[in-house]
Amino acid sequence: MTMAILAAAVWFFPGWHRSAKPAEGVMEAVTNAFPEAKVEFKSWDGDNVMWPVAMDNADKESWRFAFELAMMPKERREEVTLMGHSLGGRMVARILARLSEHGLKVRQAVLMGAALPSDDPDLAKMGRATVLPVLAVCNPDDIVLRYVYAMAGVEKSVAFGANGTLSPCENVVECVTPTNLTRQVEIGEKWAKVAKLKDIANHHEKFYIDYARRILGGEEPSGKVMVPQGFPTVKGRVMDSEVWWDVLDTSGGWKLERNKVTGHCRIIDPQKVRTAWGLEAEMRAAFSKVKNQLPR
């Protein structure tokens, strides 16, 4: 898959507590991903505040940036690529959705570990606002998105940046980060030289930027299967005797099962690890997405 682009301008939107000025080495990493473009850091009010306030500020400020883009001449606007990490990715999704409502487009967008619900209605709109496909870099093992975001409790759905969507979105390509990505990227901080700590810090923007750069340059996706979540899930090996479970579907060693007592469903991988569980309708949709990712 090749998604290489020649953007004239790239707007980079940082995440929470990094919104006032870029972290060390981040703008250099973005420039490496878009060597021909003018890269601009887009600051916003996301520092020194609690998470719910920062999230609300991100939503509000996305209107400001959408208006700025809407006021540009069409030719100039369609040379702009939007790139956002975490809450910055949330902002990019919101900006695109607002542009799509008015039939306006930018050149492309890159969402990295986006911190917004995987069932957010703006996700279905965002691909209509780009000339080239939206690249959504997702990490199912992102500890911040899988657990911290969920524990915040402000939004009930699993984060898009760790989950993707249950149904494909128009003009959006989801790419899953490889398992060993943290071992491949140097992020600079002294504490992050310890491999295990780097694994824990796998929400760091430089991991995402590096993988986005490689995908934009034509590298094939990791091939890792992303299993959309229903209820928040802690992966674990399960008994698979099928005494309490009906098998609803199978593919490549994967199983979709329904509990005979409670009626909830779960998805089990070939190693008998429960990777997702939830209501039947959402787990059927999730399993369909799993099957589409498996080798044919």
SULDA-V504336 format. One line per field, one symbol per residue. ss: DSSP state (H for helix, E for strand, C for the rest). burial: 1 if it has 9 or more other C-alpha atoms within 8 Angstrom, else 0. A space follows every 50 residues. Layout:
# SULDA-V504336
ss->???
burial->???
This chain:
# SULDA-V504336
ss->CCCCCCCCEEEEECCCCCCCCCCCCHHHHHHHHCCCCEEEEECCCCCCCC HHHHHHHHHHHHHHHHHHHHCCCHHHHCCEEEEEECHHHHHHHHHHHHHH CCCCCECEEEEECCCCECCCCHHHHHHHHECCCEEEEECCCCHHHHHHHH HHCCCCCCEHHHHCCCCCCCCEEEEECCCCHHHHCCCCCHHHHCHHHHHH CCCCHHHHHHHHHHHHCCCCCCCCCCCCCCCCCCCEECCCCCCCEEEEEE ECCEEEEEECCCCCEEEECCCCEEEEEECHHHHHHHHHHHHHHCCC
burial->01000011111111110111010001101110110010101110111000 00011011101110110001000000111111111111111111111111 00011111111111111110011111111110111111110110111111 00000011111111110010110111100011001000000110101100 11101111111111111110100001111111100000000000111001 0001111110001111111101111111110111111011001000
